[in-house]
Amino acid sequence: MTVGIGVTGATGRMGQEVIAAVADHDDCEVAFAVNREPDGEAVDGVEIEPAAEFDSLVVERDPTVVIDFTGPESALGYAEACVDADVAFVTGTTGFDDDQLESLEAAADEIPLLHAPNFARGVQALVNVVGEAVRNLPGYDVELVETHHNGKRDAPSGTANRLLDEIEANGEFTERTHGREGDQPREGPEIGVHALRAGDVTGEHEILLAGNHEEVRLTHRAEDRGVFAAGAVDAAVWIAGQKAGRYDFTDVIGQ
């Protein structure tokens, strides 16, 4: 079966990578690709159509799955249109507030929906080991530093928040301290969180655990955005055969 994929944000950093990643899959094809202001552009030979026409395109072109890397508001609109068209939805968009996440969860009641802050297999490995490290090093100080390109909007990153959730679930931490200024010694079981935005850094996350005159550093560095796009396409192929429900990238790579 050929998996037809609709692509949103098609001329953005990730949209272009997704189109390229689809071309690398023999079992996939781009059903359509949209962008807010296409201006007659094409990406790797794929015509880019207006995002305003998404609702009709998702019905007329009948994709198997839509892959989205845009923004919270637009992602929710695309998810709602996919519900109406009974089309699976994969999104790597981050920065949702609680109400928006609730709306995304509601869409998963109707269609297969996979939301992940990061589609790199190495990041999932990092998520898996950080909890074990925290459990094995009780009482150690924990700091997290994440670095991304200067255009990234949300801070901390969605991946950082996923790592922080894992740290908190496996240790006795009561608060997150975002940056430090002035008289700021560590107080109690806090996690220090630092978000750096500079240049065209694809993405780097480092967790420092320190205590007992030693330190452990766990680091993931993405050297090319293509790794995220390849993971998203893998997720799209996987979710094509699933029933309605909320899925995570863990479900994909656990197969």
N, C-alpha and C positions, 0 to 999 in steps of 0.2 A: 504494500500500500504506500502510495506517495502522500506524504504529509504536506498539505498546503498551509503556508504560514503567512499571516498578515503581520506587517511590521509597522509600528508607530514610531514617531520621532525619527524618521528614516534618514534625515540628513545630519542628525546629531552624531556625537562621538560614538555612542553605542549602536544607534540605528544602522550606521554604515557598516559597523563590524558584524552586526547580526546578518545583514544581507550577504556579506562576504562568507560568513560561516554557513549559511544555508546552501550556498553554491558548493561548499565542500562536502555536503551530504548527498549521496546518491539517492536517498529515499525522501528528499525534501525539495520543495520549490516555493518561491515567493508567489503567493496568491495576489497580493497587492501591498503597496507600501505608501504610507501617508506622512505628511509633515504639515505643520501649521501654515507655513508660507513656502510652497514648493518652488514657485518661480520657474516652472518648466524644467527643473533639474532632473537628472537621472543619476543613479548610483549603481555602478557595476552593470550598466545596461538595463537596470530596472527603473521604469518610469515612476516618478514620485507624484502622488496625487494629493489633493487638498484634504487636510484632516477634517474639515467641515463635512466632507462626504463619507466619513468613516461609517456612519450608521447604515447607509445604503450599500456601501462596498462590502461590508461584512455579511450582508444578505445575498447580494448579487454574485460575489466571487466565491462564496461558501468555503472559507478556509477551515482547516481542521483546528488550528490553534492561532491565537494572536500573541505575539511577543511584544512587550511594552517596556521601554526605558524612557520615561518622560518626566512628569511631575505628578504629585499626589492628586490634584484636581482633575487633570486630564486623564490620568490612569483610571480614576473612578468612573469617569464618563465612558471610557472605552470598555471597562468591565461591565457596566450596565447594558451597553449595546450588545456585548457578547452574550449576556444573559438572555436578552430578547431574541437573539439569533441562534441560541443554543450552541455556542462555540466556546471551546476551552480557552483559558486565559493564563498566560505566564507573564509575570512582571518582576522586574528587578528594581522598580522605583522605590526610593526611600523617602523619609521625611513626612510620612503620614502622621497626623495627630490621632488621638484616641477615637474620635468620632469617625474619622475616615477609615481607620482600621476596622471599626465595627461594620461600616458599609461594605468593605471588601469581604469581610467574613460572611455577610449576608449573601453576597453574590455566590460564594462557594456552596451555598445551600442548593443552588440551581445548576451550576456548571462545575466541571473540573477546574480548579483554580490553584495555581502554584505561585506563591510569593516568597522570594528569598532576597536578602540584602546583598548576597554575593554568590556568584555561580562558579567560583574557582574551587576545584577539588581540594587544593592545598589549604584553602581557608576552612573548609569543612573539617579537614584533618586537624587544623589548629583548634577549632571549636571542640573537637572531641578530646584533645589532650589537655586543654587548659583547665578543665574541671578537675581532672585527675591530679594535675600539678598543684592546684589550690588545696585539694584534700590532703595531699601528701606533705604540704608545707604549712600547717596551721600556724597562725600568728605572724607569718611573713607579710611585710608591706607589699602592696600591689600598686603598680602604676601602669597606665595604658597610654601609648602615644600613637596617634594615627596621622598619616600625611597623605594629602591628595592635591590634585592640580588646583590652580587658583580660581577656577570657575565652579567648583563644587559648592552647592548651596547649603546642604544640611550639615550640621556639626553638633555632636560627633556623628561620624558616618553610621549608616545602618549596620555595617559589619561590626564597628566598634560597639554599638549598643547590643548586638547579638553576643559578642564576647563578654561584655559586662554582665549581661543576664546570666551567662554560664558561670562566671566568677562568683556572682552573688548567690547562685543556687548551690554552690559547693563550698562556700566559706561563710564566716561570720562577719559580714560587712553591712554597715548601716547607712552609708551615704556615699555619694559620688562628689568629689571636689574637682570642679572644672577650672584648671589653671590655678596659679598662685601669684599673689602680689602682696608686698609688704611683709609683715610679721606673720608667717604662715607655717609654723611647724606642724607636723602631722599630729592629729588628735583623734585617738580612737581608731576603730576599724573602718577607715575610709579607703576608697579607691581614688587615686589621682587620675584625672582624665585630661589629655592634652590633644587638641586638634590643630594641625599645621596645614596651611594652604599656601602652596608655592609652585610656580612654574607649571610644568606639564606632567607632574608626578602621577603615574597611573593609580597607585595605591599601595600603601605600606602600613602594616599594623604590628606593633611590638608590645609585648606584655613583659614587664619586669617584676619579678618576685625576689625580694631581698630580706635577709635576716640571718642570724646565726653566723655572721662574718662570711656570708656567701651570697651569690646572686644567680638567678636563672633567668635567661631571656628567651622568649618564644617569639619568633618573627616570621611574618609572611610578607613577601614583596612580589607584587604583580609587575612584570616587565612589559606586558603588552595587553591592551584591552581585549584582544582577540580571545584570551582565555575565558573571559566572562561571557562573550558572545557564544563561544563553542559550548559552554555549559548550558546556556539558555536554550540553544537549539537541541541539545541532548534532552533537556527537560521537556521541550515541546514534543519531541518524538515519543518520550515516555508517557506523557500525560494524555496523548491521543487515544490511548486504550483504557483510560481510567473512567470511573463513574464520578458523578458530582461529589465534590468534597474539597476540603482545604489541604493542600499538600506543601511540602517543603523540599528543598534540594537534597536533603538527607534521604528522602524516599527514593530519589532518582539514583544516587550513587551507591545506595545500599543494595541495589539489585545485582 
